[in-house]
């Protein structure tokens, strides 16, 4: 199938395709549309977000509907409200020239009574989030007897968001014979399990390489000290003045803090995270979709299901804990044959993660230097000149002002006018980046980073060692440790020093002023299914130490004997006794 006309779709659908300016089918559409039209087999399709999946399954499923029958025939499940409503809107646009076609989006956060009334009026396709769909089925408000197809869109995202039980319940209740079409960007074991349990000899279609990143995306990374992460972000934003992208952070608190800093520093940004109400979320997303925002700072959970085209950049303020999530993040740019850049700001000890990601997405990352002031000013200058060259001149409106402007500037030479014009625009950049330090960190061999770990974040005194009851067996890493402390304490100002992660426990340094806060916030919490036990470490806790004799301290450097630290140790020992 090289054109939509060759597909055999209904004339009304071809008319809609033409009205939507769809020309040549995208690769996933060329492969999927004929399969859905011409046979009834189950299907597993692996393709990135933004490759045209909705039209690939939406057009042929509408073609195969029985429009005389007014009960649901297709259920499409998607992970989020945003994606759910977007799919429904797309399907409505495909069926705009079909007189009796109806589609309904159902999701949590909206009135279930209104959704039930709409179902009673009759609908051909239901697009739903798994939780709300399961709720409607339990209430027996959906007639399942005529369902012939169920689509799992962004299946890996639904599993990541904890919808496994809902999916299993729905799939168990849809009567046979029915067809299952599964679309996913990656192929984790959970997806393979769904395919084996609920699908019969499915066709497998892979667009590109399994778990690979889109070829239209370039992958760049910058290596900086942890304390310079935000400064590096600002320079990247200044270096790309036309940036339109998403900045991914690890926690809600970090998301809010980064967005607040950007807005305070004059950048066109806002935050999207789980603490926002649905009305606030919709307000931020509308601003971003309409390009009234250049940068959206978001957590992975909050950004799931967002459908925004033409993103120029994805910035990983922190690398995700799960490498496969990087594929989803980077897949949000470079969509529909457009190019994009995925940028990662990494600490020197995280460089090994870059090599892991290269193996997963089958693409090379290019290390970039954080731009300096001169580079940024040059880029901003070129951007300004380009805007000036492309600006539309309204002769009728502006001509009356020209004589007065010429009279006021007649004493200035052309070169002087240009200098003053540039100074007006660039003085703030020139002043800000005057004597700006180099933020780049030299690349080190693996193993060297552990010796250098957090040297720039502590002076060697004023820190207390804590022991916590989880380690590598629980999947703990240094970034996860820092994230856990930040999340449970809700305080990103806590300074963590050196850390040593063993198989079943971890020793890490905390600045003395925050010892009580960390002990109280972590004690008794649950991480990776285990109750946390945390205490101030003693010498016998140190690797290789059996007693508190004359062994050197674990961190091999002079530890502060401040009153705060001594009192903390005595208090803990008394409580233990």
N, C-alpha and C positions, 0 to 999 in steps of 0.2 A: 504494500500500500504506500504509494509515493505521494498521493494527494488525498484530500478528504473526499473528493468526488468518487474516487475509486473504492471507497470504503463500503459503499452500499447503504449508508445511513439514510434515514427518511429525508425527503425533500425539505421538510420544515426544519430539521436539524442542520442540514447543509446551508439553509438560508440564514440560520442563527450563526453558524460558523463564519459565514461571509460577513455578517453584520458586526461580528466581534473582531474582524480583521485577522482571523486565523488563516494562515496561508499554507505553509508546508507543515505537515504533522511532525511533532517532535519525536525523537527516537522511542520514548516509552509509549507514545500514542500509536506509532507505526506497528509496534509489537503487540500491544494489549488489545486495541480495538478489534482487529480481526478475530482474535481468540475468543473474546466475549461474545461477538456476534455469531460466530460459526460453530461453537460447540458449548457443551454444558459442564465442562470440567472445572474443578477447583484450580486456583491459581495462587502462586506466591511470586510477587513482583518486587524486586529489590531496586529501588531508585531513590535518588536524593530528593529532598524537599525542593520545590520550584522547578521540577522537570516536566510538568504538565500532567501529573497523575490524575487530577480531578477530571479533566476532559477525557483522559484515557479510559476511565471506567464509567464516567457520567454519561457520555454520549451514547455508547452502546447499550447501557442499562435502560436509558429512556427509550431507545429504539425498540427494546424488547418488551416494554410494558403493555399490558392489556388495559387500554384507556376506558373501556366499557365498565370494567370492574373497579369499584371505588374503594377497595380495602388495600392496606399496605402490602406491597409486593417486594420491596427492597428496604433493608435497614443498613444504613451506613454509620459506623461507629468511629468517632474521632476523640482525641484526648482532651480538648479544651473547648470552652464556649466560643472563643474567637474562631477557631478553625471550623467548628460546627456551623456557625452562622455564615462563614465564608463559603463553605461547600454548598450550603443551601442556596445562597445567592448565585453562585456559579451555575448550579443546576437550573435555577429559574431562568437565567440568561440563555442557557442552551435550549430550554423548552419554551421560549417566549412566543414562538409562532404556532404552538400546539394549543388548541382551544381548551382542552379538558385536562391538561397536565397540572398536578399539584404536588408540592413538596413541603415538608414541615420540619423545622429545626426544634429539637427539644433538648433542654440542658438545665442544670441546676442554677439557682440564683434567680430564676424567672418563675412566674406563677404556674404551678402545675395544673391548677384548675382551668386556666386559659388553654393550656396545651391539650388537656383532656377534651375540652369543647371542640378544638380544632380537629382532633382525631375523630370525633363523632361525625363531623361534617364530611369526612372522607379525605383520604390522602393516598398518593401512589408510592411516594418515597419518604421515609423517615430518616433524618440525619440527627444523630443523638450522641451525647456523651454517655459512657457506659453506666455511670451511677444513676442518672435520670432514666435511662432506658430500662434498667433493671427494676427501678421503682415502679414505673408504669406497668411492667409485665407482672410484678407481684400484686399490684392492685387490679389486675385483669382488665386494664383499660385499652389494651392493644390486641387486635385480632391477629394471631400469628398463623392462622390456617392457610393463608394465601402467600406467605413469605416464601419466595423462591431463591433469594440471593441475600447474603449478608457480606458487607464489605468492612474489613478492618483497616482503616487508614491510619498511618503513623503508628503501626502496631507496637513497635519497640518503645515509642514514647508512652503509650498507654500502660505498658508493663512497668516502665520506669516510674510512672506516677502512682503505682499501686492498684491498678484496675484489674489485676489478674483474676480475683474472685468473681468480679462482675462479669468479665468476659466469659469465664467458664460457665457461669450460671446462664447467661444469655445463649451461648452456643448449645448448651444442653437442652434448652427449651425450644429452640427453633426446630420444627419437625422436619424429618426427612420425607422426600428428597429435597435437599436445598444445596445451593452452591455457596462456597466460601471463597472470597477473593481477599487476599492478604497483601497489603502494601507496607513496605518498611524500608528505612534507609540502611539499617544494619541487620545482621542475622545472628543475634545472640542465641544461646541455647534455649531460652524460653520461647522464642519464636519457632524454633524447630520442634519444640514439644507441642505447641498448638497445632502445627502442621500435621504432626504424626497422630494426634488424638482426634482432630475434628475434620481432617481433610482426606479425600480419597484420591490417591495417585495424582497429586496436583502438578500442573505445568509450572515450571520455574523459569521466570524471565529475569535476567539481570542486565540492567543498563549500566555500563561501566564495569567496575570490579567490586566484588562484595566488600562492604565496609570501607570503600574508598571515598576519597573526597572528590568533589567535582573538578574537572579539568580546567574550568574557567576561573578557578580561584588560585591566586598566588599566596604562599604561606611565608610570612616574615616573622622574625623574632628579634627582640632586643634584650640584652643582658644587662641588668642594673642591680645595685644594692636594694634590699627590701625597702629601706627608708626613702629611696628615690623613686619609688614606683609611680606616685602621683605626679611628680615633676616630669617624669618621662612621658606620662599620658598627656600632659599639657603640651609638651613639645611636639608630640605626634599630631595632636589636634591642630596646633599652629602650622605644622608642616603640610597638612592636608586641609586647606581652608574650605574646600567644597565637600568635606566629609559628611556623609549621611549614613550613620551606622549605629550598631548596638555595642555597648560596652558591657561585658559579662563579669560580674563579681561573684564571690563565693557565698556571701551571707547577706541577709536583709539589711543588717546594720551597715555593713560595708557599702552596699548599694546606695543607701540613703546618704551616707557620709560623702562618698565620691560625687554623687549628683549635687549635693549641697555645695561642696567645694567648687565644682565646675560653674555652677550658677553664680556663686559669690565672686568668682574670678571673671565673670562676664561672658561665659560660654553659653551657647543655646542648647541647654540640656535639661533633662528631668529624669525622675526615677520611676521604676516599675518593679514592685515587690509585693510579697504576700500580705503585708500590713495595710495595703490600700483597700478601700471599699471598692465594690464593683463600679460605682459611679465615678470615683477618682480614677480607677483603672481605665474606664472608657474615655474619660476626658484626656488623660495622658496619651492614650493610643490614637485618638482622633487627631490630636496635635501632631503626633509623629507621622501618621499616615498622610496628613496634609502637608508635611514638610515644614510645619511651623516650629519643629524641633529638628536640630541637626544630629544630636546624640541622645540615645535612650540608654540609661544605665539600668541593668536588669539582672536578676538572678535567673538561673536556668529554669526553675519551676515557673516563675512568673512569665517567662518568654515563650514557654511551650505553646505551640499552636498558633503563634502570631504569623499572620500572612501579610508580609510587607515586601513589595517589589522594589527593585532598583537600589538596594543597599550597596553602597560603595565599599564599606569596611565593616568587619567584625573585629572587635578588640577584646582579647582575653586579658583583663586586668589581673586575673589569676587563672592559671590552667585548671581545668576541671579535675576533680578527684578521679573520675572515671574517664579513661582515655576515649571511650566510644562517644562520650558526650561532645568531645571536640568535633567529631564528624557532623553532629547536628548543628553546632554553633556555626562552623565555617560554611555549612551548606545553605545558610540564610543569605549569603551573598553569591554572586556569580550565577544567578538564576536566569533561565530563559535565554541562554546563549550570551548573556552579558558577562563582563569580567568583574572581578572583585578581589579584595585583599583581606586576608585573615591575619591579624597581628597578635602576637603573644608577647607580653612583658614578663620576663622570667628572671628569677634570682639565679645566681651562679650555680647553686646546688641543685637547681631544677633542670639543668641542661640535658641530663640523661633522659628526661621525659620527652624532649624534642626528638631524640632518636627513636623512642618507642612510638611516637605519633607518626613519624615518617614510615615506619614499618606497617602501621595500621592503614593509613590512607594511601600508601604507595606513591607518595610524592615527597620531594625534597623541600626542606625549609631553607630559606635564605636568611643568614644572619645580617642584620642591619645595624648601623651605628645610630644611636640617638642623636638627632640633628642638633647642631649648635646654633647660636644666635645668628651668625652670618648666613648659614644655609636657610634658616627659617625666614629671614628678612628677604633673601633672594626669591624664595618661593612665594611669599606674600606679594612681593613687587610684581612678579610675573602674573600672578592671579589678578591683581588690581589692573594691570595694563590690559589683560585679556577682557576683563569686565568693561573697561573703558572702550575698547575697540568694538565690543559687541552690543553696547548699550543702544537702545532705540532712541533716536533723536526726534522729538516732536517739534518740528520747525515752527509751526504755527504758535505753539505755546511759549517757546523759549526765545524766539527772535526779538520780541519787545524788550528783553532784558540785556541783549548783547551790547548795544551802544553804551549803556551805563557801566557794564563790566569792563569793556575796552577802555573807557575813560579812566576808571579807577586803577587800571593796571598798566596804563600807557608808559609809566616811568620805569617799569620793570622789563628787563631783557627776557627773552624766551627761556634761557637757561635758568634765570632767577625764578621765573614762574614755576618751572619744573621742580626746582629745589624746594621751594616753599610748599608746593603741592605734596611732595614726598614727605617733607617734615611733618606736615599736618596729619598724614596718615600713619607714619612710621616712627614718630618720636617715642611712642609708648613701647613699641617692640625694641627699638634701639636702646632705650633706657633699661627695660626689663632684662634684656639679654647681655647688657654690658658686663663684661668680666664673668659671664655665666660659667659655672664649672662643667667639666666633662663628666657626664653621668655614666659613660660606658664602663663596664667591667671586663677585664681581659679574660678570655676563655681559658679554663684550666682543665687539666686532665681529670678524669673521674678518680676519686679518692682524695684529691687535693682539696676539694670543696669541704669535705668533712672536717679537715684540720682548720679550715678558715671559717667554719660555720659561725655566724652571728658576731664575728669580731668587731664589725662596725656598729653593732647594736648594744654593746656593753663595754665597761671599762675594766672588768676583771674584779670588781668589788661591788658590794651592795646587792648581791644576789644570793638566794637560798635555793638549795636543791630539794626538789620534791620527788616522791616516788608514787607512781600511779599503776593500778593493777591491770593494765592492758599493754599489749605489745604487737609485734609483727604477726603473731598468730591471729590477731583480731583485725588485721589489715591496716594497722596504724602506721602512718608515715609522718614526717615532720610537718608538712603542710596541713594534714588532717589534725595533728595535735594542736597546732596553732588555731585552726578553725574551730576545734572543739572547745578550747579555752575561751575563745571570743564569743562563741554561741551561748555557752552555759553561763558565762559571767556577764554577757551583754556589755562588755567593756573592751573596746579595741585599743585602749591606752595601756593595757597590761603589757609589760616588756618581758619577753621570754628569752633567756640566754641559751646556753648550749644544751643539747639533748642527746641522750643515748637510748635508742629503742632496742630492747632485747625481745626475746620471743614471747615472754609472758608478763613482763613489766617494763616500765619506762622511767628513766631518771631525766628530769629536766629542770633548768634553772628558771626562777621567777624573781623579778626585782623585789627587794624586801618590802617595799611599801604595798605590794599587792598580794603578799603571801596569804593573809587571812581571807581575802576576797576569793582567791583561787581555791583554797581549801574548802571554804563554805559552798562555793558554787558548783564544784565538781563532786563533792562527797555524796554518795548515794544515787547519783544520776546513772542512767543506763546508756551504754554505747556498744553498738554491735551486739546487742543482746546480753551484755554482761553488766552487772552492777559495778560501778566504779568505787574503788577504795583508794584514797589519796592521803599521804602523810608526808611530813618532813623527813627527808632521807637521812639515815645515819651512816657512819663509815662501813658498818657491816653490810649495808645495801650496795656498796660499790662493787663493780665487777672484780672478782678475784679476792675480795676481802672476806675473811671468815670471822674476824673479830675487830674490835676497835683499837687495835694496838697502834704501832707507829707507822702504819701504811700511809702513803700520801693521799690527800683527798682525791676523789674521783676526777675532778676537772683539772688536776695538775696545775693549779694556780692558787694564789693566796686568796682565801675567802674572807669577806668582811665579817668582823665580830661585833657588828653594831648591836645596840641594845634591843632593837626590834627583832633581829634574828635570834638572839639568845633567849628572849622571852618566848618567842614562838616555839623553840625547841623544848623549853621547860614545860610550857603549857601542854604540848602534845604528849610528853612523857608522863605528866601527871594524869592526863585523861586516860592514857593507856594502862597505867597502874590501877 
